[in-house]
Amino acid sequence: MGVMSGPYIIRGSVSLPEAELMWRFSRSSGPGGQHVNTSDSQVELRFDLARSEALPPVWKERALERLAARLVGGVIAVRASEHRSQWRNRETAAVRLASLLAEATAPPPRPRRPTKIPRGINERRLREKKHRAERKRGRSGRDW
């Protein structure tokens, strides 16, 4: 884990544009002991989804629709503070944002095509149903 691992792929050839990412660092609660009081290890990564040119228009529309609840003025924010080092928190935040966008831009699932029930199965069900009714009727013992 030496260098910032390059472009964060969303899906296919589309990746997070480094130029459009806005980073903010602040003091983190969480692990770190006394060191925590002096270092800005919490990372907040913001990405302007509404104004971004990096995503194909269809993806962008999908993402804006699906992430509507998380957007503040078209901007999506991701926080990471679980690691002691700012660098690892940066990695975590970027990966989180990429996977969030990958999920939000995924194509909708294909509609389910209902399958036809084979005639034999249906007939067997009706036969068993009749048989069961017969058996239950036989239990009432009217004709003793």
Backbone as JSON Lines, residues from 0, in Angstrom:
{"i":0,"aa":"M","n":[0.84,-1.21,0.0],"ca":[0.0,0.0,0.0],"c":[0.88,1.26,0.0]}
{"i":1,"aa":"G","n":[1.54,1.51,-1.09],"ca":[2.42,2.67,-1.11],"c":[1.76,3.88,-1.73]}
{"i":2,"aa":"V","n":[1.39,3.74,-3.0],"ca":[0.85,4.88,-3.73],"c":[-0.67,4.81,-3.76]}
{"i":3,"aa":"M","n":[-1.28,5.96,-3.99],"ca":[-2.73,6.0,-4.13],"c":[-3.1,5.12,-5.31]}
{"i":4,"aa":"S","n":[-3.88,4.07,-5.08],"ca":[-4.16,3.17,-6.2],"c":[-5.07,3.87,-7.19]}
{"i":5,"aa":"G","n":[-4.52,4.04,-8.36],"ca":[-5.06,4.79,-9.49],"c":[-6.56,5.0,-9.59]}
{"i":6,"aa":"P","n":[-7.05,5.16,-10.82],"ca":[-8.45,5.53,-11.01],"c":[-9.38,4.48,-10.41]}
{"i":7,"aa":"Y","n":[-10.41,4.96,-9.73],"ca":[-11.38,4.04,-9.13],"c":[-12.45,3.73,-10.16]}
{"i":8,"aa":"I","n":[-12.45,2.5,-10.62],"ca":[-13.37,2.08,-11.67],"c":[-14.78,1.95,-11.11]}
{"i":9,"aa":"I","n":[-15.72,2.55,-11.8],"ca":[-17.13,2.39,-11.42],"c":[-17.64,1.12,-12.1]}
{"i":10,"aa":"R","n":[-17.6,1.11,-13.42],"ca":[-17.93,-0.1,-14.16],"c":[-17.44,0.06,-15.59]}
{"i":11,"aa":"G","n":[-16.89,-1.04,-16.13],"ca":[-16.38,-0.99,-17.5],"c":[-15.22,-0.03,-17.6]}
{"i":12,"aa":"S","n":[-15.33,0.93,-18.51],"ca":[-14.21,1.86,-18.7],"c":[-14.46,3.19,-17.99]}
{"i":13,"aa":"V","n":[-15.57,3.27,-17.25],"ca":[-15.9,4.52,-16.55],"c":[-15.31,4.51,-15.15]}
{"i":14,"aa":"S","n":[-14.56,5.57,-14.83],"ca":[-13.97,5.63,-13.5],"c":[-14.24,7.0,-12.87]}
{"i":15,"aa":"L","n":[-13.96,7.09,-11.57],"ca":[-14.17,8.36,-10.86],"c":[-13.14,9.37,-11.36]}
{"i":16,"aa":"P","n":[-13.58,10.53,-11.82],"ca":[-12.64,11.54,-12.31],"c":[-11.96,12.24,-11.13]}
{"i":17,"aa":"E","n":[-10.65,12.09,-11.03],"ca":[-9.89,12.67,-9.92],"c":[-10.15,14.17,-9.8]}
{"i":18,"aa":"A","n":[-10.31,14.85,-10.94],"ca":[-10.48,16.31,-10.93],"c":[-11.82,16.73,-10.32]}
{"i":19,"aa":"E","n":[-12.81,15.85,-10.35],"ca":[-14.14,16.23,-9.85],"c":[-14.38,15.8,-8.41]}
{"i":20,"aa":"L","n":[-13.36,15.21,-7.78],"ca":[-13.52,14.78,-6.4],"c":[-13.1,15.9,-5.45]}
{"i":21,"aa":"M","n":[-13.94,16.14,-4.44],"ca":[-13.59,17.17,-3.46],"c":[-13.34,16.48,-2.12]}
{"i":22,"aa":"W","n":[-12.12,16.67,-1.6],"ca":[-11.74,16.01,-0.34],"c":[-11.81,17.0,0.81]}
{"i":23,"aa":"R","n":[-12.24,16.5,1.97],"ca":[-12.18,17.33,3.17],"c":[-11.69,16.47,4.32]}
{"i":24,"aa":"F","n":[-10.76,16.99,5.11],"ca":[-10.2,16.21,6.19],"c":[-10.5,16.87,7.52]}
{"i":25,"aa":"S","n":[-10.82,16.04,8.51],"ca":[-11.08,16.61,9.83],"c":[-10.65,15.62,10.89]}
{"i":26,"aa":"R","n":[-10.66,16.06,12.13],"ca":[-10.25,15.16,13.21],"c":[-11.29,14.07,13.37]}
{"i":27,"aa":"S","n":[-10.78,12.89,13.55],"ca":[-11.66,11.74,13.6],"c":[-11.84,11.26,15.03]}
{"i":28,"aa":"S","n":[-13.05,10.8,15.34],"ca":[-13.19,10.06,16.59],"c":[-12.73,8.66,16.21]}
{"i":29,"aa":"G","n":[-12.75,7.74,17.13],"ca":[-12.32,6.4,16.73],"c":[-10.88,6.15,17.1]}
{"i":30,"aa":"P","n":[-10.29,5.05,16.58],"ca":[-8.98,4.6,17.04],"c":[-7.87,5.61,16.77]}
{"i":31,"aa":"G","n":[-6.84,5.59,17.61],"ca":[-5.71,6.47,17.35],"c":[-5.04,6.99,18.6]}
{"i":32,"aa":"G","n":[-5.63,6.81,19.77],"ca":[-4.99,7.27,21.0],"c":[-4.8,8.77,21.01]}
{"i":33,"aa":"Q","n":[-3.68,9.22,21.61],"ca":[-3.45,10.67,21.72],"c":[-3.15,11.28,20.36]}
{"i":34,"aa":"H","n":[-2.65,10.44,19.48],"ca":[-2.31,10.89,18.12],"c":[-3.53,11.48,17.42]}
{"i":35,"aa":"V","n":[-4.73,10.97,17.78],"ca":[-5.96,11.37,17.14],"c":[-6.24,12.86,17.32]}
{"i":36,"aa":"N","n":[-5.75,13.43,18.43],"ca":[-6.02,14.84,18.71],"c":[-5.23,15.78,17.81]}
{"i":37,"aa":"T","n":[-4.24,15.24,17.11],"ca":[-3.39,16.14,16.33],"c":[-3.52,15.91,14.84]}
{"i":38,"aa":"S","n":[-4.15,14.79,14.43],"ca":[-4.15,14.51,12.99],"c":[-5.56,14.5,12.41]}
{"i":39,"aa":"D","n":[-5.65,15.03,11.2],"ca":[-6.93,15.06,10.52],"c":[-7.09,13.77,9.72]}
{"i":40,"aa":"S","n":[-7.54,12.7,10.39],"ca":[-7.59,11.43,9.67],"c":[-8.97,11.09,9.11]}
{"i":41,"aa":"Q","n":[-10.03,11.79,9.57],"ca":[-11.34,11.53,8.97],"c":[-11.39,12.16,7.59]}
{"i":42,"aa":"V","n":[-11.97,11.41,6.66],"ca":[-12.02,11.89,5.29],"c":[-13.47,12.03,4.84]}
{"i":43,"aa":"E","n":[-13.78,13.16,4.21],"ca":[-15.09,13.29,3.58],"c":[-14.84,13.54,2.11]}
{"i":44,"aa":"L","n":[-15.42,12.68,1.3],"ca":[-15.23,12.79,-0.15],"c":[-16.55,13.22,-0.76]}
{"i":45,"aa":"R","n":[-16.5,14.32,-1.53],"ca":[-17.73,14.8,-2.16],"c":[-17.58,14.75,-3.67]}
{"i":46,"aa":"F","n":[-18.69,14.42,-4.34],"ca":[-18.67,14.3,-5.79],"c":[-19.95,14.94,-6.32]}
{"i":47,"aa":"D","n":[-19.76,15.92,-7.22],"ca":[-20.92,16.63,-7.77],"c":[-21.52,15.81,-8.9]}
{"i":48,"aa":"L","n":[-22.51,15.01,-8.53],"ca":[-23.13,14.1,-9.49],"c":[-23.92,14.86,-10.55]}
{"i":49,"aa":"A","n":[-24.6,15.91,-10.13],"ca":[-25.46,16.65,-11.06],"c":[-24.66,17.34,-12.16]}
{"i":50,"aa":"R","n":[-23.45,17.81,-11.84],"ca":[-22.67,18.56,-12.83],"c":[-21.56,17.74,-13.49]}
{"i":51,"aa":"S","n":[-21.42,16.49,-13.09],"ca":[-20.33,15.67,-13.6],"c":[-20.48,15.35,-15.08]}
{"i":52,"aa":"E","n":[-19.35,15.34,-15.78],"ca":[-19.35,14.99,-17.2],"c":[-18.78,13.59,-17.41]}
{"i":53,"aa":"A","n":[-18.35,12.97,-16.3],"ca":[-17.64,11.69,-16.4],"c":[-18.57,10.51,-16.67]}
{"i":54,"aa":"L","n":[-19.83,10.65,-16.26],"ca":[-20.75,9.53,-16.42],"c":[-21.57,9.66,-17.7]}
{"i":55,"aa":"P","n":[-21.86,8.53,-18.36],"ca":[-22.77,8.58,-19.52],"c":[-24.14,9.12,-19.06]}
{"i":56,"aa":"P","n":[-24.81,9.91,-19.91],"ca":[-26.07,10.55,-19.52],"c":[-27.09,9.58,-18.91]}
{"i":57,"aa":"V","n":[-27.21,8.39,-19.49],"ca":[-28.19,7.41,-18.98],"c":[-27.85,7.03,-17.54]}
{"i":58,"aa":"W","n":[-26.58,6.76,-17.29],"ca":[-26.11,6.39,-15.94],"c":[-26.4,7.52,-14.97]}
{"i":59,"aa":"K","n":[-26.09,8.74,-15.43],"ca":[-26.24,9.91,-14.57],"c":[-27.69,10.07,-14.13]}
{"i":60,"aa":"E","n":[-28.6,9.91,-15.1],"ca":[-30.03,10.02,-14.81],"c":[-30.43,8.99,-13.77]}
{"i":61,"aa":"R","n":[-29.99,7.74,-14.02],"ca":[-30.3,6.64,-13.11],"c":[-29.8,6.93,-11.7]}
{"i":62,"aa":"A","n":[-28.54,7.37,-11.62],"ca":[-27.92,7.63,-10.32],"c":[-28.62,8.77,-9.59]}
{"i":63,"aa":"L","n":[-28.96,9.84,-10.3],"ca":[-29.63,10.98,-9.67],"c":[-30.98,10.54,-9.1]}
{"i":64,"aa":"E","n":[-31.65,9.65,-9.84],"ca":[-32.96,9.16,-9.4],"c":[-32.81,8.27,-8.16]}
{"i":65,"aa":"R","n":[-31.88,7.31,-8.24],"ca":[-31.75,6.32,-7.16],"c":[-31.1,6.87,-5.9]}
{"i":66,"aa":"L","n":[-30.24,7.87,-6.06],"ca":[-29.55,8.41,-4.88],"c":[-30.19,9.71,-4.39]}
{"i":67,"aa":"A","n":[-31.38,10.02,-4.91],"ca":[-32.04,11.29,-4.58],"c":[-32.05,11.6,-3.08]}
{"i":68,"aa":"A","n":[-32.27,10.57,-2.27],"ca":[-32.36,10.78,-0.82],"c":[-31.01,11.16,-0.21]}
{"i":69,"aa":"R","n":[-29.92,10.76,-0.86],"ca":[-28.59,11.02,-0.3],"c":[-27.93,12.28,-0.85]}
{"i":70,"aa":"L","n":[-28.52,12.86,-1.87],"ca":[-27.89,14.01,-2.51],"c":[-28.25,15.32,-1.81]}
{"i":71,"aa":"V","n":[-27.27,16.19,-1.72],"ca":[-27.52,17.53,-1.18],"c":[-27.1,18.49,-2.29]}
{"i":72,"aa":"G","n":[-28.09,19.05,-2.97],"ca":[-27.81,19.95,-4.09],"c":[-27.05,19.26,-5.2]}
{"i":73,"aa":"G","n":[-27.39,18.01,-5.47],"ca":[-26.74,17.26,-6.55],"c":[-25.38,16.71,-6.2]}
{"i":74,"aa":"V","n":[-24.95,16.91,-4.94],"ca":[-23.63,16.44,-4.5],"c":[-23.79,15.25,-3.57]}
{"i":75,"aa":"I","n":[-22.99,14.22,-3.81],"ca":[-23.04,13.05,-2.93],"c":[-21.79,13.05,-2.06]}
{"i":76,"aa":"A","n":[-21.96,12.77,-0.76],"ca":[-20.82,12.79,0.17],"c":[-20.65,11.42,0.81]}
{"i":77,"aa":"V","n":[-19.4,11.01,0.95],"ca":[-19.08,9.74,1.59],"c":[-18.03,10.03,2.67]}
{"i":78,"aa":"R","n":[-18.21,9.43,3.85],"ca":[-17.27,9.65,4.96],"c":[-16.55,8.37,5.31]}
{"i":79,"aa":"A","n":[-15.31,8.49,5.74],"ca":[-14.58,7.32,6.23],"c":[-13.7,7.75,7.39]}
{"i":80,"aa":"S","n":[-13.82,7.03,8.52],"ca":[-12.96,7.37,9.65],"c":[-12.54,6.13,10.43]}
{"i":81,"aa":"E","n":[-12.67,4.94,9.8],"ca":[-12.38,3.75,10.59],"c":[-10.9,3.41,10.72]}
{"i":82,"aa":"H","n":[-10.06,4.0,9.85],"ca":[-8.62,3.7,9.96],"c":[-7.9,4.83,10.68]}
{"i":83,"aa":"R","n":[-6.71,4.5,11.19],"ca":[-5.94,5.53,11.88],"c":[-5.23,6.45,10.91]}
{"i":84,"aa":"S","n":[-4.98,5.95,9.7],"ca":[-4.24,6.81,8.77],"c":[-5.18,7.47,7.77]}
{"i":85,"aa":"Q","n":[-4.92,8.74,7.5],"ca":[-5.74,9.49,6.57],"c":[-5.72,8.83,5.2]}
{"i":86,"aa":"W","n":[-4.56,8.31,4.84],"ca":[-4.4,7.71,3.52],"c":[-5.34,6.52,3.34]}
{"i":87,"aa":"R","n":[-5.41,5.67,4.36],"ca":[-6.29,4.5,4.25],"c":[-7.75,4.91,4.27]}
{"i":88,"aa":"N","n":[-8.06,5.97,4.99],"ca":[-9.43,6.48,4.99],"c":[-9.8,7.05,3.61]}
{"i":89,"aa":"R","n":[-8.8,7.65,2.96],"ca":[-9.04,8.18,1.61],"c":[-9.38,7.04,0.67]}
{"i":90,"aa":"E","n":[-8.59,5.97,0.76],"ca":[-8.83,4.77,-0.06],"c":[-10.26,4.26,0.18]}
{"i":91,"aa":"T","n":[-10.59,4.09,1.45],"ca":[-11.89,3.55,1.82],"c":[-13.03,4.41,1.26]}
{"i":92,"aa":"A","n":[-12.89,5.73,1.42],"ca":[-13.94,6.64,0.95],"c":[-14.1,6.56,-0.57]}
{"i":93,"aa":"A","n":[-12.99,6.51,-1.29],"ca":[-13.05,6.47,-2.75],"c":[-13.67,5.16,-3.23]}
{"i":94,"aa":"V","n":[-13.27,4.06,-2.6],"ca":[-13.83,2.76,-2.98],"c":[-15.33,2.73,-2.69]}
{"i":95,"aa":"R","n":[-15.7,3.3,-1.54],"ca":[-17.11,3.35,-1.15],"c":[-17.93,4.15,-2.17]}
{"i":96,"aa":"L","n":[-17.39,5.29,-2.58],"ca":[-18.09,6.13,-3.55],"c":[-18.24,5.4,-4.88]}
{"i":97,"aa":"A","n":[-17.15,4.75,-5.31],"ca":[-17.19,4.02,-6.59],"c":[-18.23,2.92,-6.56]}
{"i":98,"aa":"S","n":[-18.29,2.17,-5.45],"ca":[-19.26,1.07,-5.4],"c":[-20.69,1.59,-5.29]}
{"i":99,"aa":"L","n":[-20.85,2.72,-4.62],"ca":[-22.17,3.34,-4.5],"c":[-22.66,3.75,-5.89]}
{"i":100,"aa":"L","n":[-21.76,4.36,-6.67],"ca":[-22.14,4.8,-8.01],"c":[-22.37,3.59,-8.93]}
{"i":101,"aa":"A","n":[-21.56,2.53,-8.73],"ca":[-21.74,1.34,-9.56],"c":[-23.12,0.75,-9.34]}
{"i":102,"aa":"E","n":[-23.53,0.72,-8.07],"ca":[-24.85,0.17,-7.74],"c":[-25.96,1.06,-8.3]}
{"i":103,"aa":"A","n":[-25.78,2.37,-8.16],"ca":[-26.82,3.3,-8.58],"c":[-26.96,3.4,-10.09]}
{"i":104,"aa":"T","n":[-25.89,3.05,-10.83],"ca":[-25.96,3.18,-12.29],"c":[-26.24,1.85,-12.97]}
{"i":105,"aa":"A","n":[-26.36,0.77,-12.18],"ca":[-26.6,-0.55,-12.77],"c":[-27.94,-0.57,-13.52]}
{"i":106,"aa":"P","n":[-27.98,-1.29,-14.65],"ca":[-29.24,-1.35,-15.39],"c":[-30.31,-2.07,-14.58]}
{"i":107,"aa":"P","n":[-31.57,-1.7,-14.77],"ca":[-32.63,-2.36,-14.0],"c":[-32.72,-3.83,-14.37]}
{"i":108,"aa":"P","n":[-33.14,-4.7,-13.44],"ca":[-33.22,-6.12,-13.75],"c":[-34.29,-6.4,-14.81]}
{"i":109,"aa":"R","n":[-34.09,-7.46,-15.58],"ca":[-35.08,-7.82,-16.6],"c":[-36.38,-8.25,-15.93]}
{"i":110,"aa":"P","n":[-37.52,-7.91,-16.55],"ca":[-38.79,-8.34,-15.95],"c":[-38.92,-9.86,-16.01]}
{"i":111,"aa":"R","n":[-39.59,-10.43,-15.02],"ca":[-39.72,-11.88,-14.96],"c":[-40.79,-12.33,-15.93]}
{"i":112,"aa":"R","n":[-40.47,-13.36,-16.71],"ca":[-41.47,-13.92,-17.62],"c":[-42.17,-15.08,-16.92]}
{"i":113,"aa":"P","n":[-43.48,-14.98,-16.72],"ca":[-44.16,-16.08,-16.03],"c":[-44.09,-17.37,-16.85]}
{"i":114,"aa":"T","n":[-43.86,-18.49,-16.16],"ca":[-43.76,-19.75,-16.88],"c":[-45.1,-20.46,-16.86]}
{"i":115,"aa":"K","n":[-45.34,-21.28,-17.87],"ca":[-46.62,-21.98,-17.98],"c":[-46.51,-23.27,-17.16]}
{"i":116,"aa":"I","n":[-47.56,-23.57,-16.4],"ca":[-47.56,-24.79,-15.61],"c":[-47.91,-25.96,-16.52]}
{"i":117,"aa":"P","n":[-47.09,-27.01,-16.55],"ca":[-47.38,-28.15,-17.42],"c":[-48.73,-28.78,-17.08]}
{"i":118,"aa":"R","n":[-49.43,-29.27,-18.11],"ca":[-50.77,-29.8,-17.93],"c":[-50.77,-30.98,-16.96]}
{"i":119,"aa":"G","n":[-49.77,-31.85,-17.08],"ca":[-49.69,-33.04,-16.23],"c":[-49.69,-32.68,-14.75]}
{"i":120,"aa":"I","n":[-48.93,-31.66,-14.39],"ca":[-48.81,-31.25,-12.99],"c":[-50.16,-30.74,-12.49]}
{"i":121,"aa":"N","n":[-50.82,-29.95,-13.32],"ca":[-52.12,-29.41,-12.95],"c":[-53.14,-30.53,-12.75]}
{"i":122,"aa":"E","n":[-53.13,-31.49,-13.67],"ca":[-54.08,-32.61,-13.58],"c":[-53.83,-33.41,-12.3]}
{"i":123,"aa":"R","n":[-52.54,-33.64,-12.0],"ca":[-52.2,-34.4,-10.79],"c":[-52.7,-33.68,-9.55]}
{"i":124,"aa":"R","n":[-52.55,-32.36,-9.53],"ca":[-53.01,-31.57,-8.39],"c":[-54.51,-31.72,-8.21]}
{"i":125,"aa":"L","n":[-55.26,-31.63,-9.31],"ca":[-56.71,-31.74,-9.22],"c":[-57.13,-33.15,-8.77]}
{"i":126,"aa":"R","n":[-56.39,-34.17,-9.27],"ca":[-56.69,-35.55,-8.89],"c":[-56.5,-35.74,-7.39]}
{"i":127,"aa":"E","n":[-55.36,-35.24,-6.88],"ca":[-55.06,-35.37,-5.45],"c":[-56.08,-34.61,-4.61]}
{"i":128,"aa":"K","n":[-56.54,-33.49,-5.15],"ca":[-57.5,-32.66,-4.44],"c":[-58.82,-33.43,-4.29]}
{"i":129,"aa":"K","n":[-59.25,-34.04,-5.39],"ca":[-60.49,-34.83,-5.37],"c":[-60.37,-35.98,-4.38]}
{"i":130,"aa":"H","n":[-59.22,-36.66,-4.42],"ca":[-58.96,-37.81,-3.57],"c":[-59.04,-37.4,-2.09]}
{"i":131,"aa":"R","n":[-58.43,-36.25,-1.77],"ca":[-58.42,-35.75,-0.4],"c":[-59.84,-35.42,0.06]}
{"i":132,"aa":"A","n":[-60.62,-34.8,-0.82],"ca":[-62.0,-34.44,-0.49],"c":[-62.81,-35.71,-0.21]}
{"i":133,"aa":"E","n":[-62.59,-36.72,-1.04],"ca":[-63.27,-38.01,-0.88],"c":[-62.96,-38.58,0.5]}
{"i":134,"aa":"R","n":[-61.67,-38.59,0.84],"ca":[-61.22,-39.16,2.11],"c":[-61.87,-38.44,3.29]}
{"i":135,"aa":"K","n":[-61.9,-37.11,3.19],"ca":[-62.48,-36.33,4.29],"c":[-63.99,-36.55,4.39]}
{"i":136,"aa":"R","n":[-64.63,-36.68,3.23],"ca":[-66.06,-36.9,3.25],"c":[-66.36,-38.26,3.9]}
{"i":137,"aa":"G","n":[-65.47,-39.22,3.66],"ca":[-65.63,-40.55,4.23],"c":[-65.51,-40.57,5.73]}
{"i":138,"aa":"R","n":[-64.94,-39.54,6.32],"ca":[-64.73,-39.51,7.77],"c":[-65.98,-39.09,8.54]}
{"i":139,"aa":"S","n":[-66.91,-38.42,7.87],"ca":[-68.04,-37.83,8.61],"c":[-68.98,-38.91,9.19]}
{"i":140,"aa":"G","n":[-68.95,-40.13,8.65],"ca":[-69.67,-41.27,9.22],"c":[-71.15,-41.06,9.36]}
{"i":141,"aa":"R","n":[-71.8,-40.48,8.34],"ca":[-73.25,-40.29,8.39],"c":[-73.98,-41.64,8.27]}
{"i":142,"aa":"D","n":[-73.39,-42.54,7.44],"ca":[-74.14,-43.75,7.07],"c":[-73.84,-44.95,7.96]}
{"i":143,"aa":"W","n":[-73.7,-44.75,9.26],"ca":[-73.44,-45.91,10.14],"c":[-74.7,-46.7,10.37]}
